[in-house]
Amino acid sequence: MKNAPVTWLIDLDNTLHNASHAIFPAMHLKMNAYMAELLGTDRQPADEATVDATRLRYAHEFDNLSQMMRFESGLKNLLTRLPGNKILFTNAPRDYAQQVLKQMGLQRHLKQHISIEAMQVHGKLRPKPSRWLLKKLIARRALNPARCVLIEDSRENLKSAKQMGMKTVWITQYVNHDSIKAPRFARARFIDIKIRSVKKLPAQLSRLTPR
């Protein structure tokens, strides 16, 4: 496992594209509408798992996704230049993730997906930043954590990954600017590399791909 190829675990929303521009606000409105409809009925309540799955699907369905997307050019070239295995690692539903990748033209460059549907551990939903999820991922794919790199906008997710022995990259382009400037995060030990854009990754390869 020492000389195994590097595995890149790449987040989707606010990492590869700007979800805060239009998608996250729309999700918030759809979530509120869904909960209002659910709570406004007299029918027998559904079980928790059914409610969670339905809410996630509903909140991520958009008729005008192409008009809502904002992302950088050159991402195909970036993924081509990253050596090793590249896995999309997102708490979003698989259908939504596939649609977003298609809009960016990245579906051929990120063929492996770990989405919310695959984040069950011992019968319970354990999305990022769950360490149970990371343990399952490492065991099932026989990964060496030291040769795994998590690329994320979420500090909480990076912290869990670092605790498991992974390398971590914090993408700040679409993160709240006040939090970026906070000294405690700028010097956080669970952040190996802090860069504005995923397009800056190739310049950091020597620090992320141990020999």
C-alpha positions in Angstrom: 0.0 0.0 0.0 3.0 2.3 0.5 3.5 2.8 -3.2 -0.2 2.7 -4.1 -1.5 5.5 -6.4 -2.8 8.6 -4.8 -6.6 8.6 -4.3 -8.2 12.1 -4.7 -11.5 12.5 -3.0 -13.1 15.5 -4.6 -16.1 17.4 -3.2 -18.6 18.9 -5.6 -20.6 21.9 -4.4 -18.5 25.0 -3.6 -15.4 23.0 -4.5 -15.7 22.3 -8.3 -18.4 24.9 -8.9 -20.1 27.9 -7.2 -23.2 26.4 -5.6 -23.7 29.5 -3.4 -24.5 31.6 -6.4 -27.9 30.2 -7.2 -28.2 26.5 -6.3 -27.9 26.7 -2.5 -30.4 29.5 -2.2 -32.8 27.6 -4.5 -32.3 24.4 -2.4 -33.2 26.4 0.8 -36.5 27.6 -0.8 -37.3 24.1 -2.0 -36.5 22.6 1.4 -38.8 25.0 3.1 -41.6 24.3 0.6 -41.2 20.6 1.1 -41.3 20.8 4.9 -44.3 23.1 4.8 -46.1 20.5 2.6 -45.1 17.6 4.8 -46.0 19.3 8.1 -49.3 20.6 6.7 -50.9 17.2 6.1 -52.8 14.9 8.5 -51.5 11.7 7.0 -49.5 9.1 8.8 -45.9 10.4 9.2 -43.3 8.6 7.0 -40.3 6.9 8.6 -37.1 9.0 9.0 -35.2 7.3 6.2 -38.0 7.9 3.7 -38.3 11.5 4.7 -34.5 12.1 4.4 -34.3 10.5 1.0 -37.3 12.3 -0.4 -36.2 15.6 1.0 -32.8 15.3 -0.6 -34.1 14.3 -4.0 -36.7 17.1 -3.9 -34.2 19.8 -2.9 -31.8 18.8 -5.7 -34.2 18.7 -8.6 -33.9 21.8 -10.9 -35.5 22.4 -14.3 -33.0 25.2 -15.1 -29.7 23.8 -13.7 -27.7 25.0 -16.6 -28.7 28.6 -16.0 -27.8 28.3 -12.3 -24.3 26.9 -12.8 -21.1 29.0 -12.3 -17.7 27.3 -12.6 -14.2 27.9 -13.8 -12.9 26.9 -17.2 -10.0 24.5 -17.4 -11.3 21.9 -14.9 -10.9 19.1 -17.5 -7.3 19.8 -17.9 -6.9 20.0 -14.1 -8.3 16.5 -13.6 -6.2 15.1 -16.4 -3.1 16.4 -14.7 -3.8 14.8 -11.3 -2.1 11.4 -11.1 -3.9 8.5 -9.5 -7.5 7.7 -8.8 -10.1 10.5 -8.8 -13.4 10.0 -6.9 -16.3 12.4 -6.6 -17.1 12.4 -2.8 -20.3 14.4 -2.2 -23.2 14.5 0.3 -25.5 15.3 -2.6 -27.7 12.7 -4.4 -26.2 10.8 -7.3 -28.6 12.1 -10.0 -27.9 15.7 -9.1 -24.1 15.1 -9.0 -24.2 13.5 -12.4 -26.2 16.4 -13.8 -23.8 18.9 -12.4 -20.7 17.0 -13.8 -22.4 16.8 -17.2 -23.0 20.6 -17.2 -19.3 21.1 -16.5 -18.2 18.4 -19.0 -16.5 16.4 -16.3 -18.5 13.1 -16.4 -15.7 11.3 -18.2 -13.0 12.6 -15.8 -14.8 11.7 -12.6 -16.3 8.3 -13.3 -16.3 7.0 -9.7 -18.9 8.5 -7.4 -19.5 8.3 -3.7 -22.8 10.1 -3.1 -25.3 10.3 -0.3 -27.0 7.0 -1.3 -23.7 5.2 -0.6 -23.2 6.7 2.9 -25.0 4.1 5.0 -22.9 2.7 7.8 -24.5 -0.1 9.9 -27.9 0.8 8.5 -27.7 4.5 9.4 -27.0 7.5 7.2 -23.5 8.7 7.9 -22.6 11.5 5.5 -19.4 13.6 5.7 -17.9 14.5 8.1 -18.6 11.1 9.7 -15.4 9.2 10.6 -17.5 6.0 10.4 -18.0 6.8 6.7 -14.3 7.3 6.2 -13.4 4.1 8.0 -15.8 2.2 5.8 -14.4 3.9 2.7 -10.8 3.0 3.6 -11.6 -0.6 4.4 -13.8 -1.3 1.4 -11.4 0.1 -1.1 -8.3 -1.0 0.7 -6.9 2.5 0.8 -3.8 3.8 2.5 -5.0 7.0 4.2 -1.6 8.6 3.9 -2.1 8.4 0.1 -5.5 9.9 0.1 -6.3 13.6 -0.4 -9.6 15.2 0.4 -10.4 18.3 -1.5 -13.1 20.3 0.2 -14.7 23.7 1.0 -15.9 22.4 4.4 -13.4 22.6 7.3 -15.5 20.1 9.3 -15.0 17.5 6.6 -11.3 18.2 6.3 -10.9 17.8 10.0 -12.4 14.3 10.1 -10.2 13.3 7.1 -7.1 14.6 8.8 -7.9 12.6 11.9 -8.0 9.5 9.7 -4.5 10.2 8.4 -5.5 11.8 5.0 -4.0 14.8 3.4 -6.4 17.8 3.2 -6.9 20.7 0.8 -9.1 23.6 1.7 -10.7 25.3 -1.3 -11.7 28.9 -0.4 -13.0 30.4 -3.6 -16.7 30.1 -2.7 -16.3 30.2 1.1 -17.4 33.1 3.3 -14.5 35.6 3.2 -14.7 36.4 6.9 -14.1 32.8 7.8 -11.2 32.5 5.4 -9.4 35.3 7.2 -10.0 33.9 10.7 -6.5 33.1 12.1 -7.6 29.9 13.8 -8.5 28.4 10.4 -5.6 29.8 8.5 -3.2 28.0 10.9 -5.5 25.0 11.5 -3.4 21.8 11.8 -6.0 19.8 9.9 -5.6 21.9 6.8 -2.4 20.8 4.9 -2.9 23.2 2.0 -5.2 26.2 1.6 -5.7 27.4 -2.0 -8.3 29.6 -3.6 -9.1 27.4 -6.6 -8.8 23.7 -7.5 -6.9 24.8 -10.5 -4.0 25.6 -8.2 -3.6 21.9 -7.2 -1.0 20.9 -9.8 1.5 23.4 -8.2 1.0 21.5 -4.9 1.6 18.0 -6.2 5.0 17.6 -4.5 3.3 18.3 -1.1 0.4 16.0 -1.7 1.9 12.9 -3.4 4.4 11.3 -1.1 7.0 9.0 -2.7 
